[in-house]
Structure formats: C-alpha cells, structure tokens
Amino acid sequence: MNAPSFTRILVQPETGAVLSVGRNRYRVPADLQRAVRLRDGTCRAPGCGRRARACDLDHSVAWDDGGTTDVDNLACLCRHHHRMKHLPGWNLDHPPGGVLEWTTPDGKQYRTEPDPAPF
C-alpha cells in the first residue's frame, strides 16, 4: 500500500474519543473539546470560576510556535484570561496531567489543577 499521506489521531482506548490530532489540525475536534472541558470544569486562570462551556479552548503553546492540538496542550480560558495570557510578562506552562503553572509579570507563581474526576 502506498498512501500519499496519513493523519495521526490519538484516541481514548475505551471510548474512542479523540485526544490528539497533533499538528495536523488547528481546529479542535468535538470529542477533544468535550474531553478538555470535562477535565477543566472552569477557566483555568487562578481564581476564575467561569464555567468551561463559556471559555475559549486555548493552545498553551501557540499553534504558530509549534504547539499541538491535543489534551496536553489545550486548556479552557475565559476570553479575559485568554487575552491576558498574551500580555507582556505573563507566562503559562502546561506540564502533563492538565496542570497549569502561571507566572505573573511581577514574578508570582500560581498552579491550577484540573477538576477532580466526578466519580
């Protein structure tokens, strides 16, 4: 078989939900949107309680900088915090497991965790 191209898609083994489309797509597939929103529950900025369904899905490492469209590089941020993240002096690290580590322009550090599993 001689395929001209192929698309790598990572799926959750039990449900088949899409967890990653890597660098093949910027737009977040519905299954992946659902997984990130369920994981996060709310905006992931420290102290923000806006529900995930009302938030943007943000690539923690920007797509233009080589970021991937996957569960380990996406987080729910309300529009205000999504814009704030891009202001000078703000830094956001997204280690595995859905943890977000924020650094403010004055050097304060905050860590947010995903919502606990509902079961």
C-alpha positions as CSV (number, residue, x, y, z in Angstrom):
1,M,0.0,0.0,0.0
2,N,1.4,3.4,-1.0
3,A,-0.5,6.2,0.9
4,P,0.2,9.8,-0.2
5,S,-0.2,10.9,3.5
6,F,-1.6,9.9,6.8
7,T,-3.1,11.7,9.8
8,R,-2.1,10.7,13.3
9,I,-5.1,10.7,15.6
10,L,-4.8,9.6,19.3
11,V,-8.0,8.2,20.8
12,Q,-9.0,7.2,24.3
13,P,-9.0,3.3,24.1
14,E,-12.3,2.7,25.9
15,T,-14.5,5.4,24.4
16,G,-12.7,6.1,21.1
17,A,-12.8,9.9,22.0
18,V,-10.2,11.9,20.1
19,L,-7.5,13.1,22.4
20,S,-5.0,14.4,19.9
21,V,-4.7,15.4,16.3
22,G,-1.1,16.6,16.7
23,R,0.0,19.2,14.2
24,N,-2.5,18.1,11.6
25,R,-5.3,20.4,12.6
26,Y,-5.6,23.7,14.5
27,R,-9.3,23.4,14.9
28,V,-10.3,21.3,18.0
29,P,-12.5,18.2,17.1
30,A,-15.7,17.9,19.1
31,D,-14.6,14.9,21.1
32,L,-11.4,16.7,22.2
33,Q,-13.3,19.8,23.1
34,R,-15.6,17.7,25.3
35,A,-12.6,16.0,27.0
36,V,-10.8,19.3,27.8
37,R,-14.0,21.0,29.0
38,L,-14.8,18.0,31.3
39,R,-11.3,17.9,32.6
40,D,-11.1,21.6,33.3
41,G,-14.6,22.3,34.5
42,T,-13.9,26.1,34.7
43,C,-11.5,28.7,33.4
44,R,-8.0,27.6,34.4
45,A,-6.8,31.0,35.4
46,P,-6.2,31.3,39.2
47,G,-9.4,32.3,41.0
48,C,-11.7,32.4,37.9
49,G,-14.9,30.4,38.2
50,R,-16.3,30.9,34.7
51,R,-17.7,27.5,33.5
52,A,-15.7,25.7,30.8
53,R,-18.5,25.7,28.4
54,A,-18.3,29.5,28.3
55,C,-14.5,29.5,27.8
56,D,-12.1,29.5,24.8
57,L,-10.0,26.4,24.2
58,D,-6.5,27.8,24.2
59,H,-3.4,26.2,22.8
60,S,-0.9,26.6,25.8
61,V,2.0,26.5,23.3
62,A,0.7,28.6,20.4
63,W,0.0,26.7,17.2
64,D,2.2,29.2,15.4
65,D,5.1,28.3,17.8
66,G,4.7,24.5,17.1
67,G,2.0,23.7,19.6
68,T,-0.1,20.7,19.1
69,T,-3.9,20.2,19.2
70,D,-4.1,17.7,22.0
71,V,-5.3,17.3,25.5
72,D,-1.9,18.1,27.0
73,N,-1.7,21.5,25.1
74,L,-5.2,22.7,25.4
75,A,-6.9,24.5,28.4
76,C,-10.1,26.3,29.0
77,L,-9.6,30.1,29.4
78,C,-12.3,32.7,29.6
79,R,-11.9,35.4,27.0
80,H,-10.5,37.8,29.6
81,H,-7.8,35.4,30.8
82,H,-7.1,34.2,27.3
83,R,-6.2,37.7,26.2
84,M,-4.3,38.4,29.5
85,K,-2.1,35.4,28.9
86,H,-0.7,37.1,25.8
87,L,0.2,40.3,27.5
88,P,3.9,41.0,28.2
89,G,5.3,39.4,31.3
90,W,2.7,36.6,31.7
91,N,3.9,33.0,31.3
92,L,2.0,29.8,31.2
93,D,3.5,26.3,31.5
94,H,1.4,23.3,30.9
95,P,3.1,20.2,32.2
96,P,1.4,16.8,31.7
97,G,-1.7,15.9,33.5
98,G,-3.7,19.0,32.9
99,V,-1.8,21.1,35.5
100,L,-1.2,24.8,34.6
101,E,1.6,26.8,36.1
102,W,1.1,30.6,35.8
103,T,3.8,33.3,36.4
104,T,2.6,36.9,36.6
105,P,4.5,39.9,35.4
106,D,5.7,40.6,39.0
107,G,7.1,37.0,39.3
108,K,4.3,35.5,41.5
109,Q,3.6,31.9,40.6
110,Y,0.2,30.1,40.7
111,R,-0.7,26.5,40.0
112,T,-4.1,25.3,38.9
113,E,-5.3,21.7,38.8
114,P,-8.0,20.2,36.7
115,D,-11.4,19.5,38.3
116,P,-11.4,16.3,40.3
117,A,-13.0,13.4,38.4
118,P,-16.8,13.3,39.0
119,F,-16.8,9.7,40.0
